[in-house]
Amino acid sequence: MRLFACQSCGQMVYFENTSCTRCGAVLAFAPDTLAVQALPAVEDEQGQAAHDGRYRHCANRSAHHVCNWLVEAGDPNPYCIACRLNQTIPDLSVPGNDLLWRRLELEKRRLVYSLLRLGLPIVSRADDPAGLAFAFLADTAPSFNESGRVLTGHAAGLITLNVAEADPVVREQMRAQMAEPYRTILGHFRHESGHYYWDRLVRDTPWLTEVRALFGDDTLDYAAALDRHYRNGPVADWPERFVSAYASTHPWEDWAESWAHYLHIVDTIETASAFGLAVRPRVGSSADLYVEAGIDPYREQDFRVVLAHWLPLTYALNSLNRSMGHEHVYPFVLAAPVIDKLDLVHRIVTGTRAGAPGGP
């Protein structure tokens, strides 16, 4: 994630900010330029703030205060490009669902930001049957009754998330129950988007042969693979070949987990570079861990350069987190086969990019 500044006073602001804490300017994110805009306090005929006639607020800001993105003035759609991906939102008559939805939207927009930076196709299912959509649903029965549970997953472009994942207590319970070292809302979005982009970028494309050579035969029975994983656990040697235990379930899950980790890597490196972070350990012979800031991982063509920045950064971040009494930020080890998979993801993305907005 980039850093942003208020255009009115220069104060550093965050991606999620709706106003400047210094000068009070109204702030909103413009996806066409990937910049936070300072808006004048004027209104158009619909009562929405305008900026030099170029933008208006997303309808979900005006009606529900859950979005800070802008819509171009000439666009007839009342929703921003992130919110128009929503097929189903939580039932807002249920107390607390507005807060859960706000948390989901915040993380979803971080996903969409990365997709824009990578120059990947983002088309709503409402505009194209092969497009992308999100459904945020709640359980309709107690957890012991599986028939009423909402399972997070992807099917034919529709990404479903259980709104309970936005409750940190529930999510931590699920993380412990599933024996997962890492479970976040953003992680869910990134993983499930990997399934969608497998359909868009890999299936029925020249990449499929190379993907199968690294990830395995995706025609294997998926339901049987899931059943085997949950009955027997992951394969014993999974750390030597997979980025996570769940990645060993089936080639589709291996791809989705690798895709999610790729997005973790590029976005975190961009944030570190925006802050000017450099890693120079002052101990022993650690010169191989020295890395300078300044890389744009979203535009870097060589994944080896990205990886050379990532590994030292994870050592530093994990050490900082432990100093605060928390678990590792990135509790994963990237074995050589995993690095090869991440490199292939990178090559597919850079080979697909048609030109990302806001780039150099």
N, C-alpha and C positions, 0 to 999 in steps of 0.2 A: 504494500500500500504506500502510495506517495504521501508526502506531507503537504498541507495546504495552508494558505494565509488569507486572512480577511482582506478583501480588495479595498476596503474603506480605510483601515488603520494599520494593516500589516501584522496584526496579532496572529500567532500560529493557531490554527483551528483544526478540528478533527473531521474526518469523513462523515461522521454522524451528526455534527453540529447543525442546529437550526438557527442559531443566533450567535453573534460575537459577544464574548463575555467582557470585552473592553469597551467597544463603541456601541453595542446593541444592534448592529446591522443584521437584517434578516439574511440568513444564509441558506443556500440550496445547491445541490450537486447537479451539474450539467453533463449528462452522459455523452453528448456529442463532442465535448472538449475534454472530458475527464477532469474538470476543474470545479472547485467550490466557488460559486458566484455570490457576491453581495448584492442584494436586491433593494431597489428603492421602495419606500413605503407608499406605493400607489396601487390602485386596483383597476382591473379591466371591467368590462360589462358583467362578467360572471362573478365579480367580487374576489378575483384571484390576483395576487401580486404579479406584476409584469416587469420585465427588465429590458428597457429600450425596445419594447415591442417584440423581442425575440423569444421570450419564454413565458410560461405560466406554471404554477405549482401543479404537481400531480394531484389528482382528485383524492387520493388516499391521505394526503396531508390536510387538505381542506376539511374532509369529512371525518377522518379518524385519527389524525396526528400520528400516523405510523410510517410516513415516508417523507424524505427530504430531497427527493429528486425532482427535476424539472422536465417539462414537456415543451418541445419547440412550438412556437405560437401557431404555425400553420398546420400542425398535426391535429386531425379531427378527433383522435383518441384522447379521452380525458385522463388516461393513466400513463405514467412513465413506462419506459421499455421494460423495467423490472416488474412493476405491478401488473402490467397487462399479461404477464405470464401466469397470473393466478387464475386457476379454474375454480377453486373452492377455498374460502377463508373460514376461520373458526366461527362458531355461533356466538356472536357478540352479546347475545342476551344472557349468556352464562357468565356469572361473575368470575373475573380473573382472566377470561379468554382474551380480553383486549391487551393485557400485559404480555401474555404468552405470544400472541400474534405479533406484537411490536418486536419482541426478541427474535422471532423467526424472520421477520422482514429485514431486520438489521443485518443478520448473517447472510440472508439470501442476496442482499445487495452487494455484500463483499464478494460473493461468488460471481455475480454478474459483472462487477468491476473487473475481476480477473479475466473473465471470458472476453470482455471488450478489449482489454490490454493485449490479449493473445490474438485478437482479430478473428475469433471463432464465430460461426453463424449463430445468431440468437433470433429465432423466429417463434412467435407465439403459436400454440396449437389452434388458437382461434382464427389465425390467418392461414395456417397450413396444417393439414392433418398429420404431417410428419414433424411438426414443430414441438416445442417444449412447453410443459405446463406443470403447475404445482397445485397440490391439494393438501390443505392443512386440516386434518380431521382429529376427532377425539374418540376415545373408547366409548362404546355404548353399553358396556356391561362390565362387571367387576373383572379384575385381571385373571381370576381363576377360570373364567368362561372365555375360552379362546375365540368363540364365534363372534364376540362383541369387540374384539381387540383390533386396533388399527396398527398394521405393520408398516414400518417405514420401508420403502422400496421404490422400484422403477418398473414401469410397464408401458412399452410403446410410446415413450415420450412423456408420460405422466409420472412425475415424482411425488410420492405421497409421504408426508411426514406426520407422525403422531405429535399433536401439540404438547403432549406431556414432556417431550424432549426439551421443551423450553423451560421446564421447571428444574432448576439445578439439583434439587433433592432427589427427584425421580430419576434424573439422568445419572446421578452418582450411584443410585441403587442399581440401575441397569448396568452400569459399567462394572460394578463389583460382581453382579450376578453373571454377566457374560465373560468375566475374567479378561476385560479389555484394559490395556494400559492407557488408552486414549479414547475419549468419547466426547465429542463436542457437536453443537448444532452445525457449525461451519464444516466440520468433518463429514457429517451426514450429507450436507448439500454437495460437497466436492465429490464424495464417493458416488452418490446416485447420479450426478451429472456425468460421471465417467461411463456409466451404462448407456446414457443417452448418446454421448459422443462416440461410443463404440459403434452404435448403429449408424451414425452420420459419417464418421471418418474412417472406419475400418471395414465394416461389413460391406460386401460387394464392391470393394475397392482393391487396387493393386497392393495395398499394404497388408491384406489379409494373410498372405502366405508367410511373410516375415513375422507377423504377430503370432501366428500359430507356431512357428518355429521356436519362439521364445516363451510364449505363455501357455502353449499346449492346445489340444484339440477342443475347440469350443462347442463341437457337436455332441460331446458327451452329455448324457442325461443330467440336466441341471437339478431337477427335483431329487433324483437319487443321490447326487453329490452332496446336496444340502443335508439330506437325511443321514448320510454316512458321517458327515462332519459333526452333526449335533449328537449322534449316538456314540461315535468313537473318538471325537476330538480331532485336532489337526495331525497331519503326518509328523512322525518323530523328527525328521530332519528339516522341518519348515524354515528354521532360521538361516539355513544355508542356501535356500532357494527363493524365499518369499519375504516380502516386506512386513508381513504380519501373519499371524496364525490363520486369520479368516481368509487371507489371500490364497491359501492352499486348498480352499474348498473346491474351486472350479476355475477354469481359465477366465471366465467372465468376471469373477470376483477378484482374481489376480490383477486383471486389467484395471478394474474400478479402484482397487486399493492403490495401485501404482499411479493411476491418474490423480487420485486425491493427494498422494504424497508429492507428486510433481507440483500441484497447485500450492501445497503447503510451502514447498521450497522456494518457488519463484516469488511468491508474495512476501514471505518473510525476509528474503534477501533484499527485495525492493525497499521494504521498511527500514532495514538496517542501513542500506546505502543512503536513504533519504536522511537519516540521522547522522551520517558520516562515520558510522561505526567501523573500526578497524580492529583486528585481532592480532596482538603481538605478545604472546605469553612470555613472561620474564622468569623462565625456569629451564634449566638443563638445555638440551639441544632441541629446542622446539621451533627452529626456524621454518620447518616445513608446515607449521600451522599459522605462519604469518599471512595475513590477507588484508588488503587495503579496501576501503570503501569505493563506491563509484560505479559499480557494474549495474547495467540494466538487464536483469535476468529475463524480462519479457521479450527483449530484442536480441539477446545473445544467441548466436548461431551454434556455438560449440558447447555442448552440454558439459564437457570436461571443465570448462571455465566456470560454469555455474556450480558444479560439484566442488571445485577447488575453493569456492567461497562458502559453500554450505557446511561442509564438515567442520572447519574451524569455528564457524559461527555456532553450531550446535554444541560444541564443547563449552564455549563461553556461556551460552544461554542456559545450558543444563547446570553449570557450576553456579551461576547467579541464582537460579531458582532454588538450588539446594541450600544456598546461603540464607534464603528466606524461609527455609523449612518446608518447601514444597517439593513435589516429585519433579522428575525431569520434564522440561518443556517438550523435548522430542525423545521419547523412550524407545528408539528404534536403532537397529544396526543395519547398515546397507551392505549386504554381501555382494560379491562380484556379479552374480546373475541378476540381482535386483537392480544394480547400477545399469546393466545392459538394458533392462526393461525400461527404466526411466529415460535412458538415452533414446530408445525407440519412441517413447511417448513424445519426447522433445522434438525428434525429427519429423514425426507425423504432424505435430502442431505447427512447427515452422514451415513445413511443406504445404500446409493448408492455408496459412494466413493470407488473407487477401488485402491486408493493410489495416492495422489497428489505429483507432482515433487517438489523438493526443500523443503519438509517438514522436521520436526525433525525425 
